Each structure stands twice: as C-alpha cells, then as structure tokens.
Amino acid sequence: MSTDTLSYLGPTEFLVNQPTVITGKFNSEQIHSIALVAEDKYPLNVTKNPTTGLWHAILESGFNSSGNRWLRLKGTDINNNLVIEQTINITVNNEPNIYPSLTLITLTNTVFQERLEDPDNLTAEETVSLSVGQTYRLLKYQLVDNYLQVELATPIPPIGKFGYFNSQQIHLSKWAKILYFNRDDLPEAPEDKALLWVKQRTQIKLRPEPYSQLASNQQIELFSGETYLIQGYASVEGHFRVSLTKAIPGFGDTGYIDPEKVEIIKQGETVKHSQTAIALKTLNNTIIKKQPTNEAYLKPDEKLILQKGMVYGVSNYTSQNNHTRILLTENLPNFGNEGYVYPDFVQLTEASQAFATAATLKFLGPTEVLVNQSTTLRGTYDSTQGKTVTVTAEDKYPLPVNFDSKSGLWEVKLSRGFNTEGTRWLRLQSLDSKGKVVDSKVVNIYVSSEPISAGKDIKLKVAKDTWFKLYPIDSSKLNDQQKVSVKAGEIFTVEKYGLVDGNLKVVLNNGISPVGNFGYFYEPHVEVTKGSKLLLFDFTDVPDTYISAKILVVQKTFIKGSPEDSSQLDDNQKAELSLGETLAITGYASTKGHFRVTLLESIPGFGKVGYIYWQHVRIKKQEEEILYDPNAITMTVRETTVIKKRPLFSFLLGRSERVTLPIGRVYGVNSYAVEGNHLKVALTEQMGEFGNTGYVFPSYFLFKRGNKSFNPIRNKIELNVPYFSQRDNPRFYWSTCNVTSIAMIFAYYGVRSYWGGQLEDELLEWCFNNYGQGSETDHSVLSALIRAYDFETSFSTTREWSEVKNELNNGRPVVLAGDFTASGHILTAIGYSYKGYIVNDPWGNALTGYSDTEGSRLIYPYDYMDRVAGPNGGVWAHFIRKK
C-alpha cells in the first residue's frame, strides 16, 4: 500500500518531557480512522483535517522517558477494515533545557531558499531541494508575503541558518501548538466560542494603551500563526478586548489586541472591528442576573459576579424594571450571553463615548429637603408608554401625584413636607392603560433639620492645577470632551459632594464646559469648606494626635446614647456628626452594627460615650484602619468592678495598678486568656496611663461574641481575628481558602487593602502577578506573599500541636492545612478550648459537610483535627509574625 494513503511526517527526534506535535498525511477517500499507539500500550489522540489531508497528535507533556521508542500507525476504512499499518522508530533525547520550541516539517518536496524570490528565478547556489517529511528546529521566524523567513538551529549547506520556506508547503508547531498561515487550514471553534487567529506578530495588553506606556508584566507577545479559543470580544478604544478560554501563563485570560494584527472568526464568519460598537464597562463588582429582581431570590446558576473594570461587547440593550437588559457578544461561563444588570454599576459606551440607557421615568428632585418644610417633588415620564405615575414612600404611604400627558411632567406637592428626619425613599412607577408597570425606580431623599452637605455655603477651592473630570479615573484616559483643566485658586459653589475612589464627586451650582456641573476632582488637589470649617475626606488629611485612635465621618450620621434607630431617640440622646468631621477617641468596640466609642472630649449636651453606625465612619489607630467585626468579642460590665495590673485582690494593689469600670459599659476585647481565677484581657480601649491590658474577675462581666453570649472560662485562649468568607471572592472562590486565611491574619495585625476592596482579592492578584494563575495553592508562593507584606513566616509539614498552641498563646493566629475537603483545604486557627481548636474556616463548617456555610469561630474537636490535619508531628502550618 502506498505511503500516500497514510504517512508519518515527523518529527522523529524529541526532547523528554517537552510538549510537541506529531504530524502526518492521509488520503481521506481511503482512510476513515487513524490510530497512533506508543509501544502498543499508550494510545495517542489523533485529529484529522480532511480538507488539508493532514493528521496530528498533540502531546501536552511530551514523552516522559528518554531512549529509543516506537509508534504503531494504523489506518482503517469506513467499515473498520485495516487499510495500512506501519511502525515508526523515534528517539527521545535527554538534552539540556535550552532546546528550540519551534519544529518545522516539510509537507511536500520543497526548497529552502536564500532570498525572497520565485525559486525559478534563483540560482542553484541559492536554493536547496528538500524532500517531504524533513524535520528542522527553528530559533526564530516571521511571515513575509506567504513565506516564512527563518533562523534554523542547525544550518542547511550551502545556504546556512537564514533563509525562506514557502508557508503553504510546511507544517510549523511551537511546543504542543500548531501554527497556521492559511485561513482555510484553521480549526473550527465550538459553536459557543470564537477563534482568535494571530496574523502578524503583536502583543496582548492589560489595557488599550501604547506598548511603550505599559510595564513588561502588563503585556505579552503573540506570534503569527498562533490561535486561541475565546469566550467573547468587544471593540474598545481601537482594540479588540478578548476573553480567552484558557489563561496565558504570567498574563491572564483577558486583554486588548490590535485588530489589524489578528482575525476573530465566529461560526465561520470574520468579526469586523467597529469604531462605533457598543461596549459595557463594570464600574464596581456587580451581578448579572437571569431576571430583573433582587439577587437574593435567585438560584446560584441564575446570577454571576462581574468584576470591576471588565469590558464586554454589547449587541443590544433595553431598560426594564430598574435594570438594563443586555445581550453580550460573548457567552459568560455557565451563564450565557443575556442578562440584567443595575445601571448604576455599569457604563455603556458607543465609539468610546459614555451614554445612559433611555429611561421612561425620571426624578428631577429635590434629593435633600428640610424637615416640616413645604416640598414639591418633580419628574418626567414618557406619556406615549405610560398613562399614569404613582409615587409611594417606603412602599407604605401613597403620595398625591399630578401629571400632564402633554408636557410629560409629574409632580407631588407636600404642603407640610416630611415630618421625620433621616433618609427616606420613594418608589416611582409609570403604568400603561392596563395597569402594567412600564418603568420603575427607587429614589432616596435626605430629610434634615440643618442640611450639612447641600447649599450655597459649601465652597470648593482648587489648591493645585488639576482636572474636572466626567469619570473618577486617570485623566490621561479621558478625551477633551470628558475633562477640563482648572487652575489653582479658582473657587466653585457646591450643591452636593461625596468621595469615590480618592476622587471628590461634586454637583456644582454652575457647570464647567464641556463637562457640565456634575463631575470629579482629584481630592488631594482641592479643599472643601463650609463656612470657616475645613472638611476632611481621608486619613492622610487627619492630623496626628497623641491619643489611641481617631474617627473620620464618611457619611452624615448621629452619635447615639444606645445602638438604636436615631428616630426612636430623644434629642438629648443623640448628636449629629457632619461629613468630613474628625473626632479623637480613646476606645472602641464592635457591637450591634455600631462602633461603641469613647471620645477624648465631650460633645456639649451629649457626653463622651456613644454609638455610631459602623458604615458611616472609619477608625484609624496607629496608622492602621480598624475593621468593624460583627463577631467581635465584647465584655459588658454587670457590676462595678476594676481592671488590674496583677492578678491579685484589688486591696493589695496601689491606685495606679487598678482602674474602676462602671456598670453597663461595653468594652471591645482584642484577646483574652485564663490565668488562675482571673482573665487576662487585652482591650481595644486605652484607659489613660493604665493602658489596655489587665486582669479581671470574669463573673463581673457578660462576654459576647457578636450578639451571642459565652463563658470565657471554658476557653483557654481566643484571638479576636476577623472572619472572611472565600465564597464571596470575585475570582476563583473555590480555590482561594489560602489567601483568604492569610487575609484574616493580616487584618488582625492591621493590614488593609491598598485599593479599598477585599484584602484577599489583593493577595490573589499578587500571586497572579508574580507567579501566575494557579500559584495561590503553592505553599512556597504563599510564604513569599507573607514576606512581601513585611511579616516573618515559616512553613513546615512536620509541626507538632504543641507548637501551634504556643503560637496561639503568644497572640499569633496560625494558618493550618488539612483534608477538611476531598481536595484539601486551608483555614485559620484563632484559639483553643477544652473541646478543641477555635477556627475561622473560610468555606464554612466542615463538621456539617459544609452545608452550613458560616465558618466564624467554630470549635473543631481535637480528635477531628488530629485526623484531618495531623497527626502530631505531621501538621502543615504557616506561622506568621510581625517583624
């Protein structure tokens, strides 16, 4: 039987453990199936291309043993009858690592030529005839007018290392990847994917910016002929933004590419790059949903988290039920390409210009009103779609609405205004003639007795030449219609303001062309005053003081005599705090959704001790931000008692060695341990010269963990480590128990995310940037991560349980690894009791098989821990210590 029926082209020499591609030819009219088996034991997967008459087998890991090997090649017809069989001898070399990754095989009799010219016009000295099936290793190549200009690893006499091959007469592979130079030869992509074909050498980049403005780790080179499967694409700022189905090591799975250098093929058709394409960018981590409803009511497969900063192509969009319904140009994994998003968390662009989705119902204001003052609410609606408008306060109190179908205006007149201070909300609905909701939205109104962040008396002064911008991003990324230069010394009147990602969001009385009256200033470049008072917005602005902590008010709020709704308290039980105000405190505790704080100076008419809703303030202690912990440990004084420097009866101590604690006072507890009949506690509160550490009799206190009381005597030690769940991590939540466990310990020591997001996501990004995707499961990478954040660490797989307890006794939580799940799992040990170890498990409660997903401050019995994370002498643990 002729070898034209079925042949093996090569290669015949391989490097051990290196990816490779095996190639051959076949006659599709005679051969229906091809089998390739190594040593009659190991079948290799063969792919056929009837159009080109080529077959290939891809070995992702190559051959794992060196020496002389052999392959059996068989071809059968459509009836499974053997047509041809042959044995191929190959050599697997055990050579050094420096080995060319490019393999070229001749598909026909061809020539290697010295110059780029028709071979018929070249002399005999300028060409070398090569037979079919010859294999060569390449060092470099580039595509030039359908020819490959190459540098060979071994010269071909008399031409040498440098020359040209006809790209249609050779087969080129890079490790286990086939390179394509003819569109007709390209493999087909699955129906729900697209194929990215690199036609010219280029880079894929993390941002759509010039290569020269990006660091080396923000771009990676792609070579002509390479192909990638992609989930989807978008036309963005002169680039294709593509989502790869498989991440590129050291780069990631999403990037931007020059559309002139590549071709995207979907269902056989070329995707054209469009300068006017519609794209969607996520402004915050948000959720895309199958239904326009609250995500809490949706099943897990009906919603998907979209990460902040992602860009997607959009083929269609509409407004529906307070959502934007979008049809994407790509299929999101396990979700599809159609869903609903909140418009506040995304930005649609067309030709790189931002625009808002058309709404049929609008609220024109006001958004801030004075209590018990006549108020008129106004808005517009599309009378061609909606026939009536309804306005309801808190879904309880319908308000009288007047509307004019000709002008499309509606209004609500409240002669007495709103009689209750605080934040109120209204539901607006536009209904058609059949009573069906056409559009619906919720708006918030702040009712105040003295508006703090609204009014003409709020002034913004430009302290340094800067930009007024349409978006809170780097001004270099904005065009001339999206920003305007403002000079130092200019003063603007501000109606409203707020802080977003280090930028001051403002509504100005008089707009600045071409941006308008709404936009952003970089906060360090401006000063905002109300009267003579300077408003501060970041901890770097807060002056240093010689007390234990400081509070920055980030939202107008109240300090209250008890942790209740402010509307339920008398005026003498609360005091208003202004946005930007700073307060010195000597202590704090997390309790009932509030920070209980002790002020350095009394507020007239209120006092020193009070409660503030935790989301309205930030606390800074010794240059570190204090997190609110709903499961924090607190102790409430049941009976007036003392805290002591030594575990003795108080009458045996001097006055400087004890401090009286008043009945009813709540204190935050950073850590505690049993010492005889006393508890040694480290409080979150400084008590003058006494400090924050001392001894108490436990019977005089009610100890709580969050809202649940507990008996501390039963516990030997428990550290106040905040709990983070890995289930809400935006990326790879199933494999980030490691960085989440480390993040809990970092937070315990005062580390906060540099970007203001989840600390564990920042740690994951560090792993990706420095060691590539998947590295977060490598213990050596985790050790490097810990050191990068300026901690001392040691990792061992032969720890003893006594070593773990010693770390806990010294106030140092421990990262433990064990077989808590089938694939292994990592958690944080924060203490121990007579029952077992106290842990923060980021995946939930292992003792329930993780059907209970709450993993804060669990007790895992000693015998269980010894079974899944031991035995003694075989404990895998990271010890982390502050330098």
N, C-alpha and C positions, 0 to 999 in steps of 0.2 A: 504494500500500500504506500502511495506517495506521501512524503512529509508535507506536501501542500494540503493534505487532508487535515492533519493535525501536527503542529510542530512546537518545539520548545526553543525560544529565542535567547533566554538568559534572565539573569546572569548565571554564571557557573561558579563564581567565587563570591563569598560572603564574609562579613565580619561578625563574629559571635555576638549575640545579644543586641544587635542593631536592627532597627526597623528596615524593611525592604519590600520591594515589589517584584514578583516573578511574572514574566510576560511570555506569551506565545501567540501563534496564529492558528486559525482553523477555517474549514470550509463549512459555512452554515447550511449548505444544501445536503451535506453528508453527515455532519456531526450535530447531534441534538443535545447531548450531555457530555460534560468533561469532568473527569475525576483526577485529582492530583494527591498522592499519598506519599508521605515520607517513611521510608523503610517498611512499607506495608503495614504501618501501625498508626500513623498520625495523619488523618485526612485534613487537607487544607481547603479552605473555602475559595471556590473559583467563580469569577464573574465574567460573563461573555458579552461582547458587543457585536451583534450580527452585522451592523452597518459597516464597521471598520474591519471585521474579521479578526479581531484581536481578543484574546482572553488574558486575564491576570489574576493573581492571588496576592493579597496584601497580608504581610506578616507584621503586625504592630510591634511585636517584641523580637522579631527575627528568630534565628536558630539559637538554642540555649546551650549547645555543646559543640566544641570545635572538632576538626578532623575531617576525614573523607566520609561523606554522606551520599545517599542516593534517593531519587524520587521515581515513583512509577506514575506515568501519564497514560490515561485511558480515554478513548472516545467511543461513545455508543450512539446508535441511530435512534429514530423516534420510537422504535419497537424495543429499545433497550438491548439490541444486539451489539456485541463488541465489533467495532469497525477497525480500530487501530490501538496498539499498545506499545509503549516504549519505555526504556529505563534511562534516566539521566543521572550521570555522576556529577556531584558537586563537591566543592571544598569550602569548609567553614574555617576561616583563619582566626587565630587568637592574636590579633595585632594590637599595636598601641591605639589609644583613643583618637589620635589625630588621623582621621580617615575621611575622605571626601564623602559628603552626604548625597551627591548627585550621581546618578547612574544613567548612562545613555546606551540604548540598544538599537542597532540598525534593523529596520523593518523590511527593507529591500536591499538589493545591490545598489550602492550609492557611492558618493565621493566625499572626501574631506578636502576642502579647497582653501588656498591661501588668501584669495581675495574675494570680495563680494561681487561676483560676476557670473554670467551664464557659463556653466562648465565648458560648453563648446567653444567659448572664446578664450579659454585658458590653456597654457602650455602644459606639457606632460610633467614638468617640474613643479607646476603649481597645483596639481591635484594628485590624490591617492585614491585608487579604487578600493572599496571595502565591500565585503560580501555580507549577505543577510545574517543576522544573529550575532554580530560582533558586539562586545560589551566594552565600554570605556567609562572611566571615572573622571568627572569634571570638578574643577575648582570654582569656576565662575561661568556665567552665561548671560546673554541678553538677546532679546528678539529684535532683529533688524530686517525689515522687508521680507518676512516669511523665511528668513534664515536665522539660525542660531549662531551667534558669534560666541566662541567658547575658549576657555583655557583648560587644557587637559592636564590631568595629574601626571600622566606619562606621555612624552612626545610621540608622534607618529612620523617617522622619517619619510621623505626628506623635509616635510613642512615644519614639524616641531609641535609645540604646545598650543599655538594660537592659530585659529582658522575658523571655517564656517561649515555647517551642515544644513541641508535642506530640512526645514522643520516638519515637512509632511512625510519624510522618509525615515524618521527616527522616533523612538519612544524614550521619554525622559521622566525620571522619577526622583523625588527628593525624600530619602529615607522610605517611609511607607506611603508616600503620597504621589499620585500620578499627576504630572503637569500636562496641561492641554494647550495647544496652539491653534486648533481648528474648532470653530463653533459647532460643527456637525458631530465632532467626537465627544462633546460634553455629556456627562451622565445626567439622567433625568432626576430632578428633585422630587421628593414626595409632594402630594397634592397640596398639603397644608404648609409647605415650606417654599423657599425660593433659593436659587443658586447664585452665589456671587463669584464671578469669574474675573480674575486679575489679568488685564490685557497688557498693561505696562507696569513696570516696577514703580511702587508707590509706598506710602505709609498709611497705616490706620492710626487715628489720633483720638485722644480722650476728649478733645474739644475742637470745634471747627475754626481753628486758628492756624496761621502760618507755622511751618515746621520750626522755623528759627526762634519762635516765641515759646516753644514747648520744651520741657526737660526731656532727657533721653528716656526716662521711665514713663513718659506720657505719650509715647508713640512707638511703633514697631514696624519694621519693614515687611512689605509683602512683595513677592516675586512674580514676574509674569508667568502665566500658566497655572498658578495656584487656584484652587476652587474651595469655597466654603459654603456649607448649608447655613441659611439664615432664617430666623423666625419672621423677620419683617424689616421694614425700611421706612425712611422718611426723607423728603427733600428739605434740607435745613441749611440756610445761610451758605448756599453754593456748594454743599456737600450732600452725599448720601449718609444718613445716620443708619447703621445696620445693627441688628441684634443677632449675634452668632449663636447657633445651637450648641456649640462647644467652645469653651473659653480658650484663648490663646495664652499659653503659659507666660507669666510675667506681665500680662497686659489686661486680660479680662474678656468679657463677651459682648461689649458694646463699644462702638467707636464711629468715627467720621472718616469718610474716604472721598477723594477727588473723583467726581463722576466721569471725568474724561479718561480716567485710567482704568476703569472697571466697567463691567456689564452685569446687570441684575436680570436674571431670567426667571419668570414665574409662569408655570403652565405653558412653557414653550414660547412665550412672548417676552420681548425685551421691555423692561420697565424704563420709561423715559424720566430723566431728572427734570423737575419742574420748578422754575423760579417763582411760580405763583401757587405752589402747593400749600395745603393747609396742614399745619402741624400742631400738636398739643404738647405743652411742657408742664410737668408737675412742679408746683411751687413749694409743696410740702409733701411728706409722706401721706398718701391718701389711698382710698379704696375704690376700685372699680367693681360695680355690682351688677347682677343679672336683673334686678328690679329696682325702681326708684323709691326705695324705702329705707328705713333705719337698718343698718347692717347687723344690729343685734338680733334681728328677726330672720336673718338669712342663714342657710346652711353653709358649712365651710367651703363647699365646691361652688357656691354662688357668689363668692367675693374673692378678691385678690388685692394684695397691697402693691401699689405702685410707688417706687422710691422717689424721693425728692430729686429733682434735676433731670429726670428721664424725659426723652423726647420721642414722640410717636407720630407716624403719619396718619392722617385722618381723611377718609374718603367721603364721609357725610356726618352731619351733626344736626341735632334739633334740641329745643328746650322742652322739658317735660317735668312737671311736679317738683319744681325747685332743683332739678338736676339738669345736666347736659347729657343727652344720649349721643354716644359716639360710635362710629363704625371705623375701626382701625385698618391700616394697610398690613397688619400682621396678626398672627394668631398668638395670643398670650398662652403660655404653657398651662394646660389643664383648665383653660377658661374659654378661649375663643377670641373673636375679634370685635364683639359687640357688647356694650355695657353702658352703665350710668355712672357719672362722677359728679361731685359737688363742684359747681363753677368757681367757688371761692378759692379752691385749692389747685386749680389748673389755669393755664393761659393758652388760648388759641391764637395762632399767628397765620397770616397769609402773606406770602412774599416777605417773610420776616417782620411784618408789621402786626402788632398785637391788636386784637379786637375782642369784643364781648359778644356772647350769643344773644340773639334778639329775644327780649322778654316782652310779654304782652301786658305785664302788670309791674308798675314801678312805684316806689315810695320816694317822695321828694323831701320829706322831713316835716318837722324838725326831729333830730335824734336826741337832743338834750332839752329839757324843759324845767321850769321852776315848779315846785310843789304848790298846789292850790292856786295856780295862775291860769287864766283863760288860755286855751291852746287850740290851734287848728292844725290838723294833720292833713297833708295833701299828697296826691299822687296822680298817675295817669294809667290808662288801660286802653287796650285795642278794642274799640266798640264793634269792629267787624267780626270779632270772635267771641268776646264776652258781652253779655247783655246786662249783667248786674255785678256789683262789687260788694263783698262783705268784709268787715274788719272786726275781729274778736280779740279781746285782751286775755292772755293766758288761757285761751280756749274755754273761758268761763263767762266772760262779760261781753255780749254783743254791743257794738257801738253804732250810733246812728250815722248812716252814710248817705251823702248827697252826691249824685253823679250826673254828668252831662254827656250824652252819647255823641253829640256833635263835636264838642271840643276834646272828648276823650279824657276829661278831668274828673277826679273824685275828691271829696273832702269830708273830714269828720270834725265837727265843731263841738268842743267841750268847754262850756262856759265857766265851769269851776276847775277845769284841768284835772290833774291826777292828785289824789289826796294822800298817797303813800310814797315816801322816798324810796330810792333804790332803783335797781334795774328792773324794768318792765319789758314784756314782749308782746307783740301783736301778730296775729295770723291774718294775712291778706289773701283773699281768694277772688278770682274772676270766674263767673259762672255763665254758661251759654243758656239759650232759651229753654233747654230741657233740664236745667239744674246741674249739668255736668261740669266739673271743675276743669277750666281751661288752663289756668295758671294759678300757682300758689306760692307764697313766700312768707318767711318769718322775719320780722324786723325787731331790733332792740331799741328801747328808749330809756335814757337815764333821767330819773326824776330827782332833783337835788334842791336843797334849801339855799345853797350858795354854789353855783356852778364853778368848779375848780379848773377844768381843762377846756373851757369854752368861753369865748368872749373877746372883745377887742383889747382888753388889757393884757393879753398874753402876747409877748413880743419875742421875735427870733432875730438875733443879731449874728451876722456872718463874721466869725472870728478869723477865718483864713480863706483865701481864694478857694472856691470849691465848685461843685456842680449841683444843680437842682435836677433830679432825675425822675423819669416816669416809673422806673423799677428799682428795687433795692439790690442792684448788682453792680459790679465794677463798671465804671463809666466808659472804659475802653471797649466794652461790648455793646454799647448803645450808639445809634446813629444820631445825626444832628437834630432830628425831629423828636428824639427821646431824651434830650438833655440840653441844659443851657448853663453857661458859665455865670457865676455870681461873684462879686468882688467883696473882699473883706471890708467891714464897716457898714454894709447895707443892712437895713432893718425892715422886717416884714411883720405884719399883724397876722396872728394865727387864730383860726377858729377852733381847730382840733389838732391833737398830736398824739403820737404813740411811738413805741420803739419796736423795730422789726430788724432782726439780724444785724445789729450795730448801726442801723440807719434810722433817722428820725422821720417818721411818716407824718406829713402835715397837710392840712387844708388851709390855704392862705385866703385872706379876705380878697386880695387882688392877685390874679394869676400872673405867671411869668411866661411869656410866649417863647417857644411854641409848646411848652409842656402843659401849661394851664395852672389851675390853682391847687391841684392835688399832685403830690409827688414826694420825693425823699431827699433828705440831706444826709451826708455822712456825719454822724452825731458828734465826733470829736472836733469838727470844723465849725460848729455853731454853738450859740448859747441861747437858752430859753429862760425868760424871766416872767414872773407875774408880779407886777408892781416892782418892788425893790428886791424881791426874793428870787435867787437863782435856783432853777430846778435841775436836779442831777438825775442821770439815767443809767450810769454804770458804776460798778465797784471801783474802777480806776479813778472815777471822779470823786469818790467819797474820801474825805480827808482822814488820815490816820488818827486814832485816839488811843489812849492808854487804858482802855477797858477791854473786856473779854470779847465783845462782838458788836457788830453794827447791823442795822436793818436798813434796807433800801426799799421804799414803797414803789412797786411797779404798776399798781392799779389803785385808783381811788378806793378807799375802804374805811373800815372802822376798827379801832381797838376797843374791846368789849370786856365787861366785867365777868362774863361767862361765855362759853362756846356755843351760843345760840344765834338764831337769825336776828339781825340787828333791829328788824321791825318789831320784835317782841320785847325789846328792852326799853326802859325809860331813858330819857336824855342824860341823866346823871350816871347811867351805866355804860355809856359809850362815848367815844370821841372820834371825830373824823380825821383821817390821815390823807394828805394830798399826794398825788402822783409826783414822784421825784424827791419826796421828803426823806431825810435820813434821821435815824434815831440810834443813840448809843444804848446798848443793853448789857446787863451783867449776867444774864442767864436765859435759857430757853428750854422748851420741851415740846415734843410732838404728841398731840392728844386731840381726839375727836375732830379731825380735819382742820385743826388750828395749830399755830405755834403759841404756846403759853410763854410770854416774855416778861422779864423783869427789866424795867427801864432804869437807866442811870439817873435821869432826872424826872420828876413827876410832871404829868400833864395837868395844868390847872383845872380843877373841877372833876378830875378823874382819878389820878393816882399813878402808881408806879407799875403795878402788875395787871396784865390783861391778856386777852386772847385776840389773835389776828388770823383771818383765813389764810391758809398757807400759800395759796396760789397768788395772793396779792402782794407778797413781799419776798425779798431774798435776804438771807442772813449770811454775813461774812465774819469768819472767825480766824484770825491769824492768817490772812490772805487766802483762806480756803472757804468755799461756799458750803453751807450746811444744808443737806437734803432733808426734806420732810419724809419721815418714815412712818406709815400708818401702823406698823407693827413695832414701833419703838417701845422701849421699856420705860415706864414711869413709876414713881412711887409717890403716893398721896399720904400726907401726914394725918393719921387718925386721931392722935392725941399729942399735944405739945410735948416736944422732946428735944434732944440735942444730937448733933453730929460731932464726933470726937477724933482727935488726932491719934489716940491709942485705944485699944480695946479694953478699957478699964471703966469702973463706975465713975460717973461724972464728978462726984465729990472728991475723987482722988486727983483730978486734973485742974490745972490752972485755967484762968479765964481765956487766955489766948489759945488754949488747946480744945475749946469747945465753942459751938455756935448753936443758939436756940433756933429750932424750926417750928413755925407757927402751925396750928391745927388748920387743916383744909388746903394747905399749899401743895402744889404739884411740882415735882422736880423730875427732869429728864435724867435717865441713868445711862451712862456710856458703857459701863461694865460693873460686874459685882462678883464676889467670891465669898464662900463661907469660911470664917475663921473662928473656931470655937462656937460660942453662943452669940457672936456678932456677925454682921455682914460688912465686908469692906466694899464700899461703893465709890465709883468714880462718876461724879455728876457732870451734867452739861452746863453747870452753873458755877460761876466764881462767887465765893462769899467773902469778899474783902481780902484781908491778909491771910485768912484761914486757907484759901484755895478751894479746890473742888473735890478732894479725896479725903475720906474719913470712914469712921466706924459707927454703925447704928445698931440698935436692937430691932430686929425685923418685926416684932409683934406690934410696934408703934406705927406701922405703915401698911398701906394696901398697895401691893405691887400689881401692875398691869402690863400686859404685852398687847399693845393696841387697845382694844376695848375689853379684853378678856383678863380677868384676874388670875394670879397664880401664886403658888407658895415658893418663894426663892430658897427656903431652907433645904428643900428636896434636891435642888440643883447645886452642884459643886461650883460650876462657872458657866457664864453665858455672856458672850460679847455682843454688843449692840451693832451688828453688821446689817446694813440694809439688804432687802431681798429684791433681786431682779429675776424676772422670768425670761427664759430664752424663747418662749412661744410667741412673744410679740416682736422678736427681732425681725427687721425687714428683709434680711438676706440669710439664707441657709439656716433657718431657725432650728432645723433638725440636727445640725452638727456644730452648734455654737455653745454647747454647755461649757466648754473650756474657757473661752473669752468672757462668757457671762459670769462664771465663777470667779475669775480673776477680777472682773469689773467690780463685783461686790466687795472684795478686799480692798481694791484701790479706793473705792468710795468710802469705805470705813476709815481709811487713812487720809481722806480729804481730797482725793483726785476727782476732778470733774471733766466732762467732755470739753475739749477745746472749742468745738463747733456748737455746743449747746444742745446737742441731741443725745441719743443713748450712748453711754460710755462704751458699752460692749460692741456697738457697731463701729466706733472709732478704733477699738483694739483689733477688730476683724480686718478693717481696712489697712491697718499697719501690717498685719500678717500678709495680706494680698500684695501690698506694695513692695514688701521686702523679700518675700519668699514664694509668692504665687498662690493662686487659688488652691485650696485643699490643705495648705500648710498649717492651718489653725489646729489640726489634730496631732501635730508633731510636737512632742514634749520639749525637744531642743529649741524649736521655734518659740514655744511659749516661754521658755526660760529667757531667751533673747528679748522677747517682748517685755517681760517684767523688768529686766535690767535697763531697757530703753526708757522706761518710766522712772528711772533713778531709784530702784529698790534693789536690795540684796536678795538673792534667791539661791536655793539649792534644790535639785530634784533627785530623787532616789526611788528605786523599786524594791529596796530592802529595808524600809523603815520598820521600826517597832512601834506598837501602840503607845508605849510609854513616852516615846519622842513626840508623838502627836499631842498627847496630853500636856507635855511640858511646854510646847508652843502655846497652847490654849491658856495654860496657867499664867503665861507671861503676856497675855493680851494680844496674841497674834493668831488670827484665823488661818486655817490650813486648806489648801486645795487637795482633794482626795480623788483618786481614780479607782474604778472598780466595775464589776459586772452587774451593775444595777439594772442594765438593759441587756438585751441579747448582743448588741454590738458594742457594749461598753459605754461608760458614762462618767462624767466628772461633776463634782459638787463641792460645796464649801462647808467645812466643819467650823462651827462657831462656839462650841462649848460641849459640856458633857454633864450627865446626871447619874444617879444610881441606876437608872433604867437603860442608859445608852448614850450615844453621841447626839448632840443637838446640831442639826444641819440645815442649811439653806440649799434645797435641791431645785435647780432652775427648771427642771422638766415637770415637777410635781411630786406626788407622794408615791415612792416606789413600793411601799407596803400595800398599796391598793392596786398595784399593777399599772399605776399612773392613770387610772380612771379619775382620780382626784388630781387636778392639775395645779392645785395650790401647794407650793413646796416650802413655805416660810416657816422656820423654826420648828422643824419636825424632830421627833426623837426616834432614831433608828437603834434598835436593841444591839447590845454588844455582840451577841452570838450571830445576829444577822450581818453586822459589819465585818466580823471576822470571816464569815463565809463568802461574802461578795467582794470585799476589799482587802482581805488578808491572805494568808494567816499572819500571825505575828512574825515579824522578820521579813515579810513579803508585801508590805504595804507600799503602794505607789503614792507618793505625796510630793507636792511643791510646798516648801517653806518660804514665806515672803516676809522680809523685814525692812523697816525703814532704815536708811543709811544714817 
